[in-house]
Amino acid sequence: MDTTKTMRELCTDEPKLESFLQSKGFPFTIDNPITELVTFDDVVQFRGLDKQAFLAEFEAYKTA
């Protein structure tokens, strides 16, 4: 996953990402205009996430 893409681009590339973020408690919807500006790397920094752990969890979510 190219984490420098905007969140909207990532959700287009990864259709399950929006539901995964919502399941993790993120107030996220692809319809929000901010998704055209914010990247995943921005979210990681803002939320203080462990990027590798989060991406690994998403990979597991996609296969479930």
N, C-alpha and C positions, 0 to 999 in steps of 0.2 A: 504494500500500500504506500503510495506516495503521500506522505503526511504534510507535504508543503502545498498540496492542492487545497482549494477552498472546501468547506464542509459540504456545500451543494454538489461540487464535482465528485467528492468522495462518495456521497450517497447515490449519485448516479452510477458510479463505478461499482459500488458495493451496496446493492439494494437492501440488505439486512442491517446495515449500519444504523439507520434511523431507529428501527425498533430496538436494537441493542442498546443504543444510548438512552432511549426512553426507559428500558427495563432497568438501567443502572441509576435511574432517578434524575437524569438530565432533562431540563425543561426544553426539549429539542423538537423542532418541527422543521421540515425542509421548506415550508412556506414562509418562514421567517426571513426577511431580507438580509439580515446579518450573515446568513449562511453563505452569501455571495462574497463576503469579505474575510471571514474568519477561517483560518486553516486549522487542521488538527493539531499542528505544533503549537498554535496559539492556545488552544483548549488545554493541552497538556501543561503548558506553562502557567496559565491562569488558575487551573484547578490543582496544580501540584501533583499530577498523576505520574505513576511509574509507566512510562510509555511502552516499554517492552512487555511488561506484565499485562497492561491493558490490551495491547494488540494480540497477545497470546490468548487472552480470554475471549476476545472477539473471534479469533480463528476457531476456538472450541465451540463458540455459540453458532457459528455458521455451519458446522458439521453436525450439530445436534438436531 
